[in-house]
């Protein structure tokens, strides 16, 4: 009878043991669920931090892009100025080369010519003729007009000034000459009414 009661008690305790085992399983599963929940929370925090980092990176990229555009504009302006400076350097460099060549040529010409006294000033051909008691001055002055000639009566002679204007194939020329005769030859005066300019020859009569 005692053994029967023990078996009966064991059989009565079996549902209780099964419930305890189920409770233990549930408790262990809840622990795993809690661990998973904690992991999900930590993963959420990591994702949020990652998103914040991405936002900051995007802002930084926009700033860098803006600075890159500004830098590109500055570089473009620098390239334009550099090209201009290169062009100017080429122009001035060529000018200096040309000037140096001209200076060398002039130096060679000076050495070849062995510079002496300056050449005489150009003048009109002239001559004085004795016609009886008169003195006739003949001056060859082509392309000279009446208004280009100025005369001054001086003691025993005449002062002549001719200023020829430039024209086609004719160079300008300014020429002065004093024709004065010896007192021993007599007293001479300019006869303005007998002076004439014909065919490029000026004739002056001094009597």
C-alpha positions as CSV (number, residue, x, y, z in Angstrom):
1,X,0.0,0.0,0.0
2,X,2.9,2.2,0.8
3,X,4.4,1.6,-2.7
4,X,1.1,2.3,-4.4
5,X,0.8,5.7,-2.7
6,X,4.4,6.6,-3.7
7,X,3.7,5.7,-7.3
8,X,0.4,7.7,-7.2
9,X,2.3,10.7,-5.8
10,X,4.9,10.5,-8.5
11,X,2.3,10.3,-11.2
12,X,0.6,13.3,-9.6
13,X,3.8,15.3,-9.6
14,X,4.5,14.7,-13.4
15,X,2.3,17.6,-14.7
16,X,3.9,19.9,-12.2
17,X,7.3,18.9,-13.4
18,X,6.2,19.4,-17.0
19,X,5.0,22.9,-16.2
20,X,8.2,23.7,-14.5
21,X,10.2,22.5,-17.5
22,X,8.0,24.6,-19.8
23,X,8.5,27.6,-17.5
24,X,12.2,27.1,-17.6
25,X,12.1,26.8,-21.4
26,X,10.0,30.0,-21.6
27,X,12.4,31.8,-19.2
28,X,15.4,30.8,-21.3
29,X,13.6,31.9,-24.5
30,X,12.7,35.2,-22.9
31,X,16.3,35.7,-22.0
32,X,17.3,35.1,-25.7
33,X,14.5,37.5,-26.8
34,X,15.9,40.1,-24.4
35,X,19.3,39.7,-25.7
36,X,18.0,40.0,-29.2
37,X,16.1,43.1,-28.2
38,X,19.2,44.7,-26.7
39,X,21.1,43.8,-29.9
40,X,18.4,45.5,-32.0
41,X,18.6,48.6,-29.9
42,X,22.4,48.8,-30.2
43,X,22.0,48.2,-34.0
44,X,19.5,51.0,-34.2
45,X,21.9,53.3,-32.4
46,X,24.7,52.3,-34.8
47,X,22.4,52.9,-37.8
48,X,21.4,56.3,-36.5
49,X,25.0,57.3,-35.9
50,X,25.9,56.1,-39.4
51,X,23.1,58.2,-40.9
52,X,24.3,61.3,-39.0
53,X,27.8,60.6,-40.3
54,X,26.4,60.4,-43.8
55,X,24.6,63.7,-43.4
56,X,27.7,65.4,-42.2
57,X,29.6,63.8,-45.1
58,X,27.0,65.1,-47.5
59,X,27.3,68.6,-46.1
60,X,31.1,68.4,-46.3
61,X,30.9,67.2,-49.9
62,X,28.7,70.1,-50.8
63,X,31.1,72.5,-49.3
64,X,34.0,70.9,-51.0
65,X,32.1,71.1,-54.3
66,X,31.5,74.8,-53.8
67,X,35.1,75.4,-53.0
68,X,36.1,73.3,-56.0
69,X,34.0,75.5,-58.3
70,X,35.6,78.6,-56.8
71,X,39.0,77.1,-57.2
72,X,38.2,76.1,-60.8
73,X,37.3,79.8,-61.5
74,X,40.4,81.0,-59.9
75,X,42.5,78.6,-61.9
76,X,40.7,79.6,-65.1
77,X,41.5,83.3,-64.4
78,X,45.1,82.5,-63.6
79,X,45.4,80.5,-66.9
80,X,44.1,83.5,-68.8
81,X,46.5,85.9,-67.1
82,X,49.3,83.5,-67.6
83,X,48.6,83.3,-71.3
84,X,48.4,87.1,-71.5
85,X,51.8,87.4,-69.7
86,X,53.3,84.8,-72.1
87,X,52.0,86.7,-75.1
88,X,53.4,90.0,-73.7
89,X,56.7,88.3,-72.9
90,X,56.9,87.1,-76.5
91,X,56.1,90.6,-77.9
92,X,58.6,92.4,-75.7
93,X,61.2,89.6,-76.2
94,X,60.8,90.0,-80.0
95,X,61.1,93.8,-79.7
96,X,64.3,93.5,-77.6
97,X,65.7,91.1,-80.2
98,X,64.9,93.6,-83.0
99,X,66.4,96.5,-81.1
100,X,69.5,94.5,-80.4
101,X,69.9,93.7,-84.1
102,X,69.4,97.3,-85.0
103,X,72.0,98.4,-82.5
104,X,74.5,95.8,-83.8
105,X,73.9,97.0,-87.4
106,X,74.4,100.6,-86.4
107,X,77.6,99.8,-84.6
108,X,78.9,97.9,-87.6
109,X,78.0,100.8,-89.9
110,X,79.7,103.3,-87.6
111,X,82.8,101.2,-87.5
112,X,82.8,100.8,-91.3
113,X,82.2,104.5,-91.9
114,X,84.8,105.7,-89.3
115,X,82.7,108.7,-88.5
116,X,84.4,112.0,-89.3
117,X,83.1,115.6,-89.3
118,X,79.5,116.0,-90.2
119,X,78.7,116.3,-93.9
120,X,78.3,119.8,-95.3
121,X,74.8,121.2,-95.5
122,X,73.2,121.0,-98.9
123,X,73.3,124.3,-100.8
124,X,72.2,125.7,-104.1
125,X,74.7,126.2,-106.9
126,X,75.6,129.8,-107.3
127,X,78.0,132.0,-109.2
128,X,78.9,135.7,-109.5
129,X,79.4,137.3,-112.9
130,X,81.0,140.7,-113.7
131,X,78.9,142.5,-116.3
132,X,80.5,145.8,-117.0
133,X,80.1,147.7,-113.7
134,X,77.4,145.3,-112.4
135,X,77.6,142.2,-110.3
136,X,75.1,139.5,-111.3
137,X,74.5,136.7,-108.8
138,X,73.1,133.6,-110.3
139,X,71.6,130.9,-108.0
140,X,70.2,127.6,-109.3
141,X,67.2,126.8,-107.1
142,X,64.8,124.4,-108.8
143,X,61.2,124.2,-107.4
144,X,61.6,127.5,-105.5
145,X,58.7,130.0,-105.7
146,X,58.9,133.8,-105.2
147,X,57.4,133.5,-101.7
148,X,60.3,131.1,-100.8
149,X,62.9,133.9,-101.4
150,X,63.8,136.6,-99.0
151,X,66.4,139.4,-99.7
152,X,68.1,141.9,-97.4
153,X,70.2,144.8,-98.8
154,X,73.4,145.0,-96.8
155,X,76.4,147.2,-97.1
156,X,78.0,146.6,-100.5
157,X,76.0,143.4,-101.1
158,X,72.9,141.3,-100.4
159,X,71.8,138.6,-98.0
160,X,69.7,135.8,-99.5
161,X,67.5,133.3,-97.7
162,X,65.7,130.5,-99.6
163,X,63.2,128.2,-97.8
164,X,62.0,125.5,-100.2
165,X,58.9,123.5,-99.3
166,X,58.8,119.8,-99.8
167,X,56.9,118.5,-102.8
168,X,56.6,115.3,-104.9
169,X,60.2,114.1,-105.4
170,X,61.7,117.3,-103.9
171,X,63.2,117.5,-100.4
172,X,62.7,120.6,-98.2
173,X,65.7,122.9,-98.0
174,X,66.7,126.0,-96.1
175,X,69.7,128.0,-97.4
176,X,71.3,131.3,-96.5
177,X,74.1,133.2,-98.2
178,X,75.7,136.6,-98.0
179,X,77.2,138.1,-101.1
180,X,79.3,141.1,-100.1
181,X,81.9,142.8,-102.4
182,X,85.1,144.6,-101.7
183,X,85.0,148.3,-101.1
184,X,88.0,148.7,-103.5
185,X,85.7,147.4,-106.3
186,X,83.2,150.2,-105.7
187,X,80.0,150.9,-104.0
188,X,77.2,148.4,-104.8
189,X,73.5,148.4,-104.1
190,X,70.8,145.8,-104.8
191,X,68.5,146.6,-107.7
192,X,65.3,145.0,-106.6
193,X,63.4,146.0,-109.8
194,X,65.9,144.0,-111.9
195,X,65.9,140.8,-109.9
196,X,64.0,137.8,-111.4
197,X,63.3,134.2,-110.8
198,X,62.9,132.1,-114.0
199,X,63.1,128.4,-114.7
200,X,64.6,127.6,-111.4
201,X,67.3,130.3,-111.5
202,X,67.4,133.4,-109.3
203,X,69.2,136.4,-110.8
204,X,70.2,139.2,-108.5
205,X,71.7,142.5,-109.9
206,X,73.9,144.5,-107.7
207,X,75.1,147.8,-109.1
